[in-house]
Amino acid sequence: MNFDQLTDADIQTLITLDKRVTNPTVRWQEKPGHKQRNLKVEGDGYSFELYLRQSYHNPDDFSCGLKVIKPDGQPLTLLRYNGGGHVHGEIVFACHIHRSTYQAIAAGKKPESHAEETKVYRTLDGALACLLEDAGISGLLHVAHDAPDLFD
């Protein structure tokens, strides 16, 4: 795969190929204002990183994402599932999913700058469950989708 000229089909292939977490017991790290957990993921000869971040101050300020590690060692974020703790363009304090696109890469923008609002999760755990499912990642136990919102 030519990482210098990724097409949307290449990106989708990287997202959907079967992957497995290789260090599922890695602990949370304390950072200024948030905690973070970085997991190593392998699949079909490619290396990935799955990351989770949660703010200490705002439960709606969270993120989890999947990066592929390119052959030159540089990461490329493929997907990012954000909480509703901030405004993103026309998405106002709502959960949203970022996805890398060829168009953003070709324009010199952040590859995952495109985002779409979603209601499929409300918490970091729910976002992680969706990400694992959407990206074909196995190897983490006790991850569950959010219960339905009775008021939605």
Secondary structure as GFF3:
##gff-version 3
##sequence-region A 1 152
A	DSSP	three_ten_helix	3	5	.	.	.	ID=ss1
A	DSSP	alpha_helix	8	16	.	.	.	ID=ss2
A	DSSP	beta_strand	19	21	.	.	.	ID=ss3
A	DSSP	beta_strand	29	31	.	.	.	ID=ss4
A	DSSP	beta_strand	34	43	.	.	.	ID=ss5
A	DSSP	beta_strand	46	55	.	.	.	ID=ss6
A	DSSP	beta_strand	62	69	.	.	.	ID=ss7
A	DSSP	beta_strand	75	82	.	.	.	ID=ss8
A	DSSP	beta_strand	87	88	.	.	.	ID=ss9
A	DSSP	beta_strand	91	92	.	.	.	ID=ss10
A	DSSP	beta_strand	96	99	.	.	.	ID=ss11
A	DSSP	alpha_helix	102	106	.	.	.	ID=ss12
A	DSSP	beta_strand	115	117	.	.	.	ID=ss13
A	DSSP	alpha_helix	124	134	.	.	.	ID=ss14
A	DSSP	beta_strand	137	138	.	.	.	ID=ss15
###
